[in-house]
């Protein structure tokens, strides 16, 4: 078995993050180009004149100090909030517009303060730009090579084959000592119809109120000793020897057995599509990596002190 590449796990983490970030960028490619507005005519009036916007907006939802907020911005903002913002009523739409107005006022104030000249702001904007560009490349790659129906069906058939097995319907009585379990078995041998009655009276499990009923389950849902005991039992029989698990001692009644029913293709399709897209993205990243010249330098701990450690160092220096 080949030794895994040191960059494999970071690529997997990156692919997951990029898949999540691309979902909110679907409308970005359709932005119309803004037309330049004619220059404002000169005026001799001493009254201050608000400069017109650099482009015309046909259907602004608001105009703040002469700057329009396009309906497209309103729609994109609602979409990117992922359903957390409702716009299906006039009141809800008005509330969202008010948020956009306040945001525009803050942006205008930031421009007055020339915050875009701040090195810190420039660095953060560069990081946002990097993320946006990377996400856009991923989104376009996935849209051009979406998983085919045949690939989805094949993956579904593989998953279903792995799900084949049995499901069991059982009840149990749980006690804290082997002797107590053996006493219950003696009583059941006299009259097995008393199982539910005994479960209600003696079981320490939460299922006692329902006569010990556990419903339908697969072996993987139970601890191994319990699952192994059930798999060896006959339908309609109870365990004639106590079954020990980390929870205590069980007396089990196997009520029914059936073939496991896997989910339908429609139920699993979203999960399969996401899994296939993750694989496609990881393959794409591996391809980019294999065709690139990458030199990774080791970061010294002293050059990247945690924030808390850096603060403590400053305190010590002041002392």
VOPAGU-2260 file (C-alpha; in pm, 1 decimal, decimal comma):
REM VOPAGU-2260
SITE   aa  ch    i         X         Y         Z
SITE  UNK   A    0       0,0       0,0       0,0
SITE  UNK   A    1     145,3     340,0    -104,3
SITE  UNK   A    2     226,3     587,6     167,6
SITE  UNK   A    3     -32,0     871,5     157,9
SITE  UNK   A    4      91,3    1202,9      22,4
SITE  UNK   A    5     132,4    1472,1     288,9
SITE  UNK   A    6     -94,8    1705,7      93,4
SITE  UNK   A    7    -383,2    1456,1      53,6
SITE  UNK   A    8    -562,4    1539,6     376,4
SITE  UNK   A    9    -537,0    1918,6     331,2
SITE  UNK   A   10    -682,8    1870,4     -17,0
SITE  UNK   A   11    -977,2    1677,0     126,3
SITE  UNK   A   12   -1041,3    1951,5     380,5
SITE  UNK   A   13   -1009,0    2218,4     112,1
SITE  UNK   A   14   -1247,0    2034,3    -119,3
SITE  UNK   A   15   -1513,8    2017,8     152,4
SITE  UNK   A   16   -1478,2    2388,6     230,4
SITE  UNK   A   17   -1492,5    2484,4    -138,1
SITE  UNK   A   18   -1801,6    2271,2    -196,1
SITE  UNK   A   19   -1979,7    2454,7      83,5
SITE  UNK   A   20   -1874,7    2801,6     -35,9
SITE  UNK   A   21   -1974,9    2752,7    -401,8
SITE  UNK   A   22   -2344,8    2706,9    -322,0
SITE  UNK   A   23   -2393,0    3078,6    -255,3
SITE  UNK   A   24   -2228,4    3203,2    -576,0
SITE  UNK   A   25   -2468,3    3066,1    -839,1
SITE  UNK   A   26   -2599,6    3403,5    -955,7
SITE  UNK   A   27   -2265,7    3585,4    -981,0
SITE  UNK   A   28   -2196,3    3501,6   -1346,7
SITE  UNK   A   29   -2515,9    3673,2   -1463,7
SITE  UNK   A   30   -2441,5    4024,1   -1336,8
SITE  UNK   A   31   -2514,9    4280,5   -1615,4
SITE  UNK   A   32   -2250,2    4532,4   -1695,8
SITE  UNK   A   33   -2340,4    4880,3   -1574,7
SITE  UNK   A   34   -2362,9    5156,4   -1833,4
SITE  UNK   A   35   -2179,0    5481,4   -1765,2
SITE  UNK   A   36   -2404,7    5776,5   -1680,8
SITE  UNK   A   37   -2356,0    6111,1   -1859,0
SITE  UNK   A   38   -2151,5    6364,1   -1665,4
SITE  UNK   A   39   -2347,7    6616,3   -1460,4
SITE  UNK   A   40   -2367,3    6960,8   -1619,6
SITE  UNK   A   41   -2174,6    7240,6   -1451,9
SITE  UNK   A   42   -2377,1    7473,3   -1234,4
SITE  UNK   A   43   -2313,1    7817,3   -1096,5
SITE  UNK   A   44   -2535,7    7758,7    -794,2
SITE  UNK   A   45   -2368,8    7782,0    -453,4
SITE  UNK   A   46   -2598,2    7510,1    -321,3
SITE  UNK   A   47   -2410,5    7178,0    -274,3
SITE  UNK   A   48   -2507,7    6925,3    -537,8
SITE  UNK   A   49   -2499,3    6550,8    -470,3
SITE  UNK   A   50   -2300,4    6381,7    -745,8
SITE  UNK   A   51   -2503,0    6131,9    -952,6
SITE  UNK   A   52   -2403,3    5765,6    -938,1
SITE  UNK   A   53   -2139,0    5639,7   -1180,3
SITE  UNK   A   54   -2396,6    5413,3   -1344,7
SITE  UNK   A   55   -2770,7    5400,1   -1390,2
SITE  UNK   A   56   -2984,2    5150,7   -1201,1
SITE  UNK   A   57   -3327,1    5085,2   -1354,5
SITE  UNK   A   58   -3499,6    4948,9   -1042,5
SITE  UNK   A   59   -3321,3    5046,8    -721,3
SITE  UNK   A   60   -3477,0    4937,0    -393,4
SITE  UNK   A   61   -3337,2    5251,2    -227,3
SITE  UNK   A   62   -3107,6    5547,1    -298,0
SITE  UNK   A   63   -2868,8    5654,2     -23,2
SITE  UNK   A   64   -2700,1    5995,3     -63,0
SITE  UNK   A   65   -2734,6    5958,4    -438,8
SITE  UNK   A   66   -2605,9    5599,6    -449,2
SITE  UNK   A   67   -2868,9    5345,7    -562,6
SITE  UNK   A   68   -2901,9    4996,5    -417,6
SITE  UNK   A   69   -2997,8    4770,1    -711,7
SITE  UNK   A   70   -3277,8    4513,3    -688,4
SITE  UNK   A   71   -3015,1    4258,0    -791,6
SITE  UNK   A   72   -2822,5    4333,8    -470,0
SITE  UNK   A   73   -3143,0    4285,6    -272,5
SITE  UNK   A   74   -3205,5    3945,1    -438,3
SITE  UNK   A   75   -2847,6    3825,9    -394,3
SITE  UNK   A   76   -2839,8    3931,0     -29,7
SITE  UNK   A   77   -3159,0    3734,1      40,8
SITE  UNK   A   78   -3022,5    3431,2    -146,1
SITE  UNK   A   79   -2690,2    3431,0      37,5
SITE  UNK   A   80   -2862,0    3441,0     374,2
SITE  UNK   A   81   -2974,5    3084,8     294,0
SITE  UNK   A   82   -3342,8    3126,2     377,6
SITE  UNK   A   83   -3274,1    3299,3     710,4
SITE  UNK   A   84   -3415,2    3621,3     562,8
SITE  UNK   A   85   -3774,2    3614,0     439,8
SITE  UNK   A   86   -3894,4    3843,3     161,4
SITE  UNK   A   87   -4237,3    3693,3     102,2
SITE  UNK   A   88   -4426,9    3983,0     265,1
SITE  UNK   A   89   -4403,1    4363,1     221,3
SITE  UNK   A   90   -4296,2    4398,0     584,5
SITE  UNK   A   91   -4015,2    4141,9     544,0
SITE  UNK   A   92   -3892,7    4304,0     222,1
SITE  UNK   A   93   -3895,4    4647,0     384,8
SITE  UNK   A   94   -3691,0    4515,7     677,7
SITE  UNK   A   95   -3430,0    4373,4     439,1
SITE  UNK   A   96   -3413,1    4703,2     247,7
SITE  UNK   A   97   -3352,7    4884,6     576,9
SITE  UNK   A   98   -3063,1    4650,4     646,9
SITE  UNK   A   99   -2914,0    4724,8     305,7
SITE  UNK   A  100   -2958,9    5100,5     362,1
SITE  UNK   A  101   -2774,0    5082,3     694,4
SITE  UNK   A  102   -2499,7    4876,6     530,5
SITE  UNK   A  103   -2466,7    5136,4     252,3
SITE  UNK   A  104   -2441,5    5417,0     509,4
SITE  UNK   A  105   -2163,2    5229,2     686,7
SITE  UNK   A  106   -1982,0    5168,3     356,5
SITE  UNK   A  107   -2003,9    5536,6     271,7
SITE  UNK   A  108   -1870,3    5623,7     616,6
SITE  UNK   A  109   -1584,2    5375,9     564,4
SITE  UNK   A  110   -1499,6    5549,0     237,6
SITE  UNK   A  111   -1497,2    5886,4     414,0
SITE  UNK   A  112   -1254,5    5744,8     667,3
SITE  UNK   A  113   -1045,8    5601,7     379,3
SITE  UNK   A  114   -1047,6    5257,2     535,5
SITE  UNK   A  115    -967,8    5099,0     201,5
SITE  UNK   A  116    -619,7    5247,8     238,8
SITE  UNK   A  117    -565,8    5050,3     561,0
SITE  UNK   A  118    -308,1    4769,0     518,5
SITE  UNK   A  119    -522,7    4543,1     738,1
SITE  UNK   A  120    -833,3    4603,5     525,9
SITE  UNK   A  121    -635,0    4549,6     206,7
SITE  UNK   A  122    -509,8    4216,6     340,5
SITE  UNK   A  123    -861,0    4103,6     434,6
SITE  UNK   A  124    -999,8    4209,3      96,7
SITE  UNK   A  125    -723,9    4012,0     -72,5
SITE  UNK   A  126    -823,2    3703,9     129,4
SITE  UNK   A  127   -1189,2    3748,9      30,0
SITE  UNK   A  128   -1082,9    3785,3    -333,2
SITE  UNK   A  129    -875,2    3464,3    -315,6
SITE  UNK   A  130   -1168,4    3273,1    -167,4
SITE  UNK   A  131   -1411,3    3411,1    -426,2
SITE  UNK   A  132   -1184,3    3325,2    -719,1
SITE  UNK   A  133   -1114,2    2972,5    -590,7
SITE  UNK   A  134   -1483,5    2907,8    -525,9
SITE  UNK   A  135   -1580,5    3034,6    -869,9
SITE  UNK   A  136   -1332,0    2801,0   -1041,9
SITE  UNK   A  137   -1473,1    2507,7    -843,8
SITE  UNK   A  138   -1834,4    2601,4    -913,4
SITE  UNK   A  139   -1772,7    2628,2   -1286,1
SITE  UNK   A  140   -1582,6    2298,9   -1293,8
SITE  UNK   A  141   -1865,5    2118,7   -1115,2
SITE  UNK   A  142   -2135,9    2275,0   -1332,2
SITE  UNK   A  143   -1954,5    2164,0   -1647,1
SITE  UNK   A  144   -1904,8    1805,4   -1528,1
SITE  UNK   A  145   -2196,1    1716,1   -1302,4
SITE  UNK   A  146   -2230,0    1349,0   -1199,9
SITE  UNK   A  147   -2421,0    1153,2   -1464,6
SITE  UNK   A  148   -2737,4     956,6   -1388,4
SITE  UNK   A  149   -2550,0     635,5   -1472,4
SITE  UNK   A  150   -2275,8     719,3   -1221,6
SITE  UNK   A  151   -2535,6     796,3    -953,4
SITE  UNK   A  152   -2723,0     471,7   -1023,0
SITE  UNK   A  153   -2402,4     267,0   -1013,5
SITE  UNK   A  154   -2303,1     421,0    -679,0
SITE  UNK   A  155   -2651,8     353,8    -544,4
SITE  UNK   A  156   -2632,8     -13,1    -644,2
SITE  UNK   A  157   -2295,7     -41,7    -468,9
SITE  UNK   A  158   -2437,0     117,2    -154,6
SITE  UNK   A  159   -2745,0    -106,1    -156,0
SITE  UNK   A  160   -2532,4    -418,3    -194,4
SITE  UNK   A  161   -2343,1    -318,9     120,3
SITE  UNK   A  162   -2671,4    -271,8     307,7
SITE  UNK   A  163   -2800,9    -622,4     249,2
SITE  UNK   A  164   -2867,9    -813,5     566,0
SITE  UNK   A  165   -3132,6    -879,8     827,0
SITE  UNK   A  166   -3338,5    -662,1    1056,7
SITE  UNK   A  167   -3465,2    -790,5    1389,5
SITE  UNK   A  168   -3760,7    -701,0    1607,2
SITE  UNK   A  169   -3696,1    -786,9    1970,1
SITE  UNK   A  170   -3772,9    -707,9    2330,8
SITE  UNK   A  171   -3550,9    -745,5    2636,0
SITE  UNK   A  172   -3539,9    -737,6    3012,0
SITE  UNK   A  173   -3229,2    -570,5    3153,9
SITE  UNK   A  174   -3108,8    -637,0    3509,2
SITE  UNK   A  175   -2786,1    -569,0    3696,9
SITE  UNK   A  176   -2698,0    -923,8    3800,5
SITE  UNK   A  177   -2671,9   -1262,4    3630,3
SITE  UNK   A  178   -2870,0   -1434,6    3907,3
SITE  UNK   A  179   -3163,7   -1197,6    3852,8
SITE  UNK   A  180   -3159,2   -1272,7    3478,9
SITE  UNK   A  181   -3157,7   -1648,0    3548,3
SITE  UNK   A  182   -3457,8   -1612,6    3781,2
SITE  UNK   A  183   -3649,3   -1434,9    3503,5
SITE  UNK   A  184   -3560,7   -1712,2    3258,1
SITE  UNK   A  185   -3699,9   -1970,7    3502,2
SITE  UNK   A  186   -4027,9   -1777,9    3517,1
SITE  UNK   A  187   -4043,1   -1749,0    3137,8
SITE  UNK   A  188   -3994,2   -2122,6    3096,5
SITE  UNK   A  189   -4310,4   -2166,2    3300,8
SITE  UNK   A  190   -4505,7   -1906,1    3101,2
SITE  UNK   A  191   -4335,6   -1719,2    2816,7
SITE  UNK   A  192   -4644,4   -1501,2    2763,9
SITE  UNK   A  193   -4542,2   -1306,2    3076,2
SITE  UNK   A  194   -4240,9   -1148,3    2903,6
SITE  UNK   A  195   -4392,9    -798,5    2871,1
SITE  UNK   A  196   -4530,9    -816,0    3223,9
SITE  UNK   A  197   -4191,5    -914,1    3365,7
SITE  UNK   A  198   -4017,6    -644,1    3163,3
SITE  UNK   A  199   -4244,0    -375,9    3307,2
SITE  UNK   A  200   -4188,1    -503,7    3660,8
SITE  UNK   A  201   -3817,1    -589,1    3660,5
SITE  UNK   A  202   -3630,1    -428,7    3369,7
SITE  UNK   A  203   -3409,0    -130,1    3448,9
SITE  UNK   A  204   -3411,3     -16,6    3086,4
SITE  UNK   A  205   -3614,7     273,0    2949,0
SITE  UNK   A  206   -3805,2      28,3    2728,5
SITE  UNK   A  207   -3962,2    -130,8    3040,3
SITE  UNK   A  208   -4273,0      87,2    3008,9
SITE  UNK   A  209   -4335,3     -69,0    2666,5
SITE  UNK   A  210   -4283,1    -425,0    2786,3
SITE  UNK   A  211   -3917,2    -419,8    2684,3
SITE  UNK   A  212   -3997,9    -353,3    2317,6
SITE  UNK   A  213   -3691,8    -240,0    2115,7
SITE  UNK   A  214   -3862,3    -218,9    1777,1
SITE  UNK   A  215   -3679,7    -302,8    1453,6
SITE  UNK   A  216   -3302,4    -274,3    1440,3
SITE  UNK   A  217   -2998,4    -394,1    1246,8
SITE  UNK   A  218   -2705,1    -571,2    1417,9
SITE  UNK   A  219   -2484,6    -263,9    1372,8
SITE  UNK   A  220   -2720,9     -62,5    1592,1
SITE  UNK   A  221   -2658,6    -284,6    1895,1
SITE  UNK   A  222   -2349,3    -364,7    2101,3
SITE  UNK   A  223   -2173,7    -678,2    1965,2
SITE  UNK   A  224   -2270,7    -928,2    2240,3
SITE  UNK   A  225   -2637,7    -836,0    2206,9
SITE  UNK   A  226   -2631,2    -843,1    1823,8
SITE  UNK   A  227   -2446,7   -1177,1    1816,5
SITE  UNK   A  228   -2696,6   -1335,6    2056,5
SITE  UNK   A  229   -2996,1   -1215,9    1852,7
SITE  UNK   A  230   -2844,2   -1344,4    1527,1
SITE  UNK   A  231   -2828,3   -1697,8    1674,0
SITE  UNK   A  232   -3184,1   -1701,8    1807,1
SITE  UNK   A  233   -3499,8   -1846,6    1653,6
SITE  UNK   A  234   -3802,6   -1631,5    1583,7
SITE  UNK   A  235   -4048,4   -1640,7    1874,9
SITE  UNK   A  236   -3790,3   -1773,5    2124,9
SITE  UNK   A  237   -3628,1   -1608,0    2424,4
SITE  UNK   A  238   -3264,9   -1643,9    2532,6
SITE  UNK   A  239   -3227,1   -1934,1    2776,7
SITE  UNK   A  240   -2892,8   -1798,4    2897,8
SITE  UNK   A  241   -2839,4   -1438,2    3016,8
SITE  UNK   A  242   -2657,1   -1214,4    2768,7
SITE  UNK   A  243   -2397,8    -985,4    2922,4
SITE  UNK   A  244   -2315,3    -643,1    2775,5
SITE  UNK   A  245   -2161,6    -327,0    2924,3
SITE  UNK   A  246   -2516,0    -227,4    3024,8
SITE  UNK   A  247   -2584,6    -533,9    3237,5
SITE  UNK   A  248   -2753,3    -872,9    3189,1
SITE  UNK   A  249   -3020,4    -919,5    2923,1
SITE  UNK   A  250   -3300,1   -1167,2    2867,2
SITE  UNK   A  251   -3397,2   -1129,9    2500,8
SITE  UNK   A  252   -3716,6   -1220,3    2315,1
SITE  UNK   A  253   -3679,0   -1235,4    1934,6
SITE  UNK   A  254   -4019,0   -1147,4    1789,7
SITE  UNK   A  255   -3955,0   -1125,5    1415,4
SITE  UNK   A  256   -3691,1   -1122,7    1137,9
SITE  UNK   A  257   -3697,4    -962,8     794,0
SITE  UNK   A  258   -3464,5    -866,5     510,4
SITE  UNK   A  259   -3322,0    -517,6     553,5
SITE  UNK   A  260   -3495,8    -262,3     329,8
SITE  UNK   A  261   -3249,3     -12,8     179,1
SITE  UNK   A  262   -3351,0     348,9     107,3
SITE  UNK   A  263   -3479,4     428,2    -241,7
SITE  UNK   A  264   -3264,9     591,9    -508,9
SITE  UNK   A  265   -3454,6     919,0    -465,1
SITE  UNK   A  266   -3381,7     916,8     -91,3
SITE  UNK   A  267   -3008,1     857,9    -135,3
SITE  UNK   A  268   -2957,9    1063,7    -452,5
SITE  UNK   A  269   -2865,4    1396,0    -281,7
SITE  UNK   A  270   -2604,1    1222,0     -64,9
SITE  UNK   A  271   -2463,2    1030,0    -361,0
SITE  UNK   A  272   -2440,9    1346,6    -572,8
SITE  UNK   A  273   -2253,6    1526,4    -296,2
SITE  UNK   A  274   -2017,8    1233,3    -249,1
SITE  UNK   A  275   -1943,9    1211,0    -623,6
SITE  UNK   A  276   -1890,4    1587,2    -645,4
SITE  UNK   A  277   -1646,4    1569,4    -354,5
SITE  UNK   A  278   -1454,3    1296,0    -535,9
SITE  UNK   A  279   -1454,7    1493,6    -861,8
SITE  UNK   A  280   -1327,2    1802,6    -681,1
SITE  UNK   A  281   -1056,1    1610,0    -501,1
SITE  UNK   A  282    -943,4    1455,3    -832,3
SITE  UNK   A  283    -941,1    1803,5    -988,0
SITE  UNK   A  284    -728,1    1942,9    -704,5
SITE  UNK   A  285    -490,9    1646,4    -730,4
SITE  UNK   A  286    -454,9    1714,3   -1103,5
SITE  UNK   A  287    -373,2    2080,8   -1040,8
SITE  UNK   A  288    -124,6    1982,7    -771,3
SITE  UNK   A  289      47,7    1722,0    -989,6
SITE  UNK   A  290     101,9    1978,2   -1265,9
SITE  UNK   A  291     240,0    2246,4   -1037,1
SITE  UNK   A  292     579,0    2316,9    -885,6
SITE  UNK   A  293     518,4    2338,9    -510,4
SITE  UNK   A  294     778,0    2431,9    -251,3
SITE  UNK   A  295     658,0    2419,1     109,2
SITE  UNK   A  296     871,8    2585,0     371,7
SITE  UNK   A  297     858,9    2484,5     734,7
SITE  UNK   A  298     708,9    2749,3     964,1
SITE  UNK   A  299     904,3    2797,7    1283,7
SITE  UNK   A  300     697,8    2815,9    1600,6
SITE  UNK   A  301     871,4    3135,0    1708,6
SITE  UNK   A  302     756,8    3304,7    1388,5
SITE  UNK   A  303     391,8    3215,2    1438,1
SITE  UNK   A  304     314,6    3257,0    1807,5
SITE  UNK   A  305     -43,2    3201,2    1913,9
SITE  UNK   A  306    -229,9    3521,9    1997,4
SITE  UNK   A  307    -245,7    3440,7    2369,0
SITE  UNK   A  308     128,5    3369,6    2383,6
SITE  UNK   A  309     205,3    3692,1    2199,4
SITE  UNK   A  310      -1,8    3895,0    2447,5
SITE  UNK   A  311     178,5    3735,3    2741,6
SITE  UNK   A  312     513,1    3820,4    2582,2
SITE  UNK   A  313     408,9    4185,7    2550,5
SITE  UNK   A  314     304,5    4193,3    2916,8
SITE  UNK   A  315     640,7    4051,0    3022,8
SITE  UNK   A  316     825,9    4312,4    2816,5
SITE  UNK   A  317     627,1    4595,8    2981,7
SITE  UNK   A  318     722,7    4464,3    3326,2
